[in-house]
């Protein structure tokens, strides 16, 4: 962020500098992540951002110490192919190879799927790295009719991917309800776990409804971003074991969440800073079905929620089919 501040200061009044960053959605609105700094920006209406997608950002100085950011477009290291050839046709999807030599799968195409057959040359359109087949490219001079060749066997393709989940809420349950303890009050959404002053406290992250992108997929890896530990909470100058569970609630329920998988124990260092950890893959199906992450049990600890850290509880879910 310091480098970005220096960049802003160096822009002459009315001048513009071009930066390259990524799109970031915090569960409520989109931000431009440039050099680790989150910028509130205006967006070109033709940009259809995806989480982590590469974007071009123009930053303009007004000469009074302020700057505005405009997301101009998305970009990639190489252009997307404009044409391709059908490899295989399924019930509701088409597998094709692009003129760049890559193999792609899409459920977006014009006309019925029966209009396409293996070997058809096709015209492509792209939006946010997602291809749409616009139709079969007609031959200018059709060759003499030949006996039809048997269609090639569809290749055995193992599809893989990664889905990013940003917490839509984080909170603490205790003292008879949600958001009634210390930094979780008044919408603070800080998280606490353990026993203190006769109260039993649990913390949870929520991610909303089930993700269609994970339906029917095998979860092969679950990465979880542990936020910074809160100072002055419990024995914050000593290491502490945090007990992590998967729970089954899309949003804050009336009572505490139902923890169905776990505990998985994680040792927090004194003064723990944000860090990525791997959770057991057994957490994957629960989260994919609309569940979340919870911490429960002693010792008494506190962690930053999403209000203090927009990436608190962020999940990366690797999958294959």
Protein Blocks (a to p, Z undefined) as FASTA:
>chain_A
ZZmmmmmmmpcghiacddddddddehjaccddeehiacdddddfkbccdehiacdddddd
ehlopacdddfbdcdfbdcdfbdcdfbdcfkbccdddfkopacddfbdedjfklpcehia
cddddeehiacdfbdcddfbacddddddddddddddddddddddddfbdcdeeehiahia
hjlgghlopacedjeehiacdddddebjadfklgopacfbdcdddddddehiajlkbccd
ddddddfbfbdcfbdcddfbdcddddddehiacddddddfklmmmmmnopacddedjddd
ddddfklmmkgoiacddddZZ
